[in-house]
Structure formats: structure tokens, C-alpha cells
Amino acid sequence: MDDLTLLEVLHATATAIAEALSELEDWGLAGTTADQYRHDVVADAAALSVLGEAGLGVLSEESGTRDLGRDLVVVVDPVDGSTNASRGIPWFATSLCAVDADGPRAAVVVNQASGVRFEAVRGGGARKDGVAIVPSGCEQMDRAIVAFSGYPTRHYSWQQYRCLGAAALDLCAVADGTLDGYAAVGGSQLGSWDYLGGMLVCTEAGAVLADSLERDLVTLSHTERRTPFAAATPALLQEFLEVAAQ
């Protein structure tokens, strides 16, 4: 499958999820697994239908793994920011990242509240609604606006901070310069579905990422967790990691 076709499949998946969500009346807990909402279940079913028809392997937060032995596996969070969605907070997304033997190859992240779409292809840059994006260029923590997953145990010398509640969108906000940095802190750990889509958007835009414990961020395990840090520049990332480790 070429890159253009792959992107089309990822966009079609996000669109199928949007259509499924538009028909949903009850956005409460599903009564299935812990903290799983009805919109998570509906969105996952829509994603599996499109990705399965396209012959792709799947790693989904909601339903686990399917056909991981295939050449392309799509890591999907059908609704990233489920609690935001349940409360009507317009910051929740579908995150999709196609991974091959060389790592993340193509990604689509869609804010399902606003319809804004981010996409990236390995070696091909990153775009927001079709327009190329770049990070802010911030190099100092004391000038940085950063977002967190979890609650920081102390002040990291940031200028300001936010806790927005949807990792994929938070990372895309670093990619397009809305934020200067992002980090999982205070014991927060993320599954690969939370960050891989946003990670490729970031790296293709020119931002940088690292796991705080220097682990590989690319994993197709449903049980492994990571603590990613992202920043607009290498200098900011290095300062961020150093301060957090103290």
C-alpha cells in the first residue's frame, strides 16, 4: 500500500468514527471494562470495520490486537480524551498511526469536536487541514507554555502550563506551535495509542520527543506504557528532561 492510499484509509477511519459518534445519544459509561464509555465502544467498532476491510493489522486501546503479523499495523485510539468527550469538553480526538518494520509511517489525528485534522507521512512533513506546520522554536523552559498528562510534583520553571486531557491533540499542538512542550509526569503513563500518531506529526513538523526513561517509544504491546516528553526544540527537550529528573 502506497503512502497516499494509506493516508486515505486512515482518514476514512476517522470519518467513519465521526459518523458513528454523530448518531450517539448516550456518552456515558458503557458498563463494560473500567472507565470505558459508550463512545469508546462505538468508535472502536467503526475503526475495526474500516481497518479490517483494508487488510491492516490493528492495535486498539479498546479491543486489543488483531493480525499483528501483517506488514502494516495501525495503532488506534478511537476516542483519545474520552472523559473530555463525556463532559462535552471539545478537546478529544481519534488518533491513528500506521507502523511498519521501520517504525511509524503515516498518521492522522482528528479533533472530533472541531473537525481539525492533522496528518503526517514519514519523510513527508506534517500538515494541519492540508497546510504545513512547524513548531514554535522555543528553547528555554522559562519561556515555554507546556502541557501535562498527570500532575507535576513541583514547578519545572515553565512560564505557564496546561492540562488539556487528550495526549494526541496535545502533541499536535506542540507540532503546530500552539504549545512549546508536553510531558507525562507525576506517575502518568501512556499507551502507544495515546502518543504514536501525535509523535509522528511532531517529528515530521520538526519537534522532538523522548521517553523520560530512555525507552523506545515505538511499541506494539497492549500492556507496555511509556512517559513521553515532547518539545519544540532539542534544547528545550534537554532542559525539560534534566529538570524533571532532579
N, C-alpha and C positions, 0 to 999 in steps of 0.2 A: 504494500500500500504506500503510495507516494505521500509527501507531506501535505499537499493540498487536499487530497481525499481524506487523510487522517483528520485534518482540522475540520473539514466538513462534517465528519462523523461526530466529533466532539461537540461542535456547535449544535448539531441535530439532537444530540443527547440532552444538552442544556435546554433546548427549545421544548423537547418532549416533557422535561421536568416542569418547565414553566406552565405548559398547558395542563399538566396534571394538578399542579398547585392551584391553578385558577379555578378549578372545579371543586376545591376542597372547602368545606364549611367549618369543620371542627379541626382546629390547630392544637388541640390539647394532647396530653399523653396518650399513647396507644395502648398501654396496658400489656405490652409485650416484654421486651427487655428493659432494664433500668434506664430511665431518662430518655427513652425512645418515644418520639412524638409521632402523631398520625402523619404529619407531613414528611417525616423521615421515611416512613414505610411506603407511602405513595410515590415519593420521588425516587426511591431506590428501585421500585418495580418498573418505573418508566425508564430509568437508566439501563437496567439489565436487559430490557427488551431491545433497545437500540443497539447497545454494545454487543449483545449476543448475536443479533442478526448480522452485524458487521464482522463476526468471526474473531473478536478480540477477547483476550483474557481479561479478567476483572479482579481487582482488589477493592472492595467496598467497605466503608466503615460499618454499614448497616447489615450486610449479608455475608461478609467474609470474602472468600476467594473462589474463583472459577477459572479453570483452564490456565493455570499459571505457567504451564509449559509452552504456551504459544509465544511466537516471536515478539508480539506486542501485547502488553498488559496495561490496561487503563486503571489507574488509581483514582477512585472517585469518592468524594464526599457529596452525596446528593443534596444535603442542606447543611452547609457549614454555617454555624451560628443559629442552631435550632432553637435555643432559648430566646434569642432576639426575635426570631420569626414567630414564636408562640406568644410573645408580648407585643407584637406589632412594631418592633423597632426595625427601621428599614436598613438594616446592615446584616444581610445574610445572603449566602451565595451557593451556587453549585461550582465545585472545583473538580476539574478533570485533568489528569496528566498521563499521557501515553509514554510508557517506559519500554526501551528495548535493551539489548545486550550492552549498549554503550551508555545507558542512563536515560534521563528524561529527554524525550524527543519533541513532544508537542504538548501544549497546554491551553486550556480555555477556562477562564474563571468569570462567572457571570453573577453580578449582583441581581438577585431575583426580585428585589424590591424596586429597583430603579431601571433595570434592563441594561445597565452599562456592562460592556463586555471587554475583557482583556484576553489577548491571545499571544502565544509565543511559539516559535519553532527553533530548535537547536541550530545555532549559526545564522538565524534569520531575523534577529531582533524581536522586539516586543511592541505591541500596539494596544491602544485603548480606543474602542469604537473605530478601528481602522487607521488611527493616527499614531505614528511612532512616539514612544515615550522615553524619557530619561529621568534618572533620579536627581535629587536636589543638589548634590555636590557638597553637602555639609561634612566638615572634617573634625568638628570639636563637639564633645558632649555638652558643654555648657551653652552651646548654641542650638542644640538638637531638640526637635519635637519627636518623642518616641512613644510607641505603643507597646503594651504588655499583654501577654497571656499569663494570668496569675497576678499575685500582689508582691511587688518588690519589698524585700525585707528592710531596705534602707534607701536613702537618696543616692542615686548614681551620678549626680552632678548634671543631670539633664536640665534644659531650660524649662520644658513643660512635658507632661506625659498624658496619655490617654489609655483607657482600657475599653476597647470597642467591641470585642466579643465574637469576631469572625476572622480567624487567622489568615485564611486565603485572601480576603479583602484587605486585611491589614498589610500583608506582604505586597499586594499590588499597589497599595498606597505608598509604600517605600519606592516601588519601581517607578511610579509616575511623579515622585517628588512631593506628594501631599504630606507624607511623613518622612523623617530622616532615618528612623531606625525602628526595629521591632525585636522583642525577645520573649521567650518563655522563661519565667522566673518564679521564685517562691514555691518551688515544688511542682509547678505546672509542667506536664509532659505531653507531647503531641504525637498522634499517629501520622504516618506518612501521607494519608489522605488530607490531613489538615494543611500541609505546607508544600507538597511537591509541585502542585500547579502554580502557586504563588512564587515558589522558588525559581522555577524556570522563567516566569515573567520577570522576576527581579534580575536574574543573571543575564538574561538577554537584553534587558534595558541598560545594564551596566552597574547594578548594585551587587553587593557581595554578601554571602552567607557562610555561617559555620555553626556546627554543633558546639555547645559550651564545653562538652567533654571530649571534643575532637573525634567524634564518631562519624562514620559515613552517614550522610543524611538520606541516601537512597536505599530504601529497604522495601521489600515486598512481603514482609511479615505482618500479620494482623495483630500480633501481640507486642512487637517491639515499639518503644517510644523514644523520642528524641527531644532535645531542648535547643531549637534553632535560634540563632541571633542573626538579624539582617541589618545592613547599614548601607547608606548611600555611597560610602567610600571605604576603601581599605583602612585608612587612618581612623575613621570613626569606629569601624568594627573592632579594630585592635584595642582602642581605648575602652570601648564598651565591654569587651571580654575581660580586659585587665581589671577594670573597676568591679565587675560582677564577681570576679574570683577572689577579691580581697576579703 
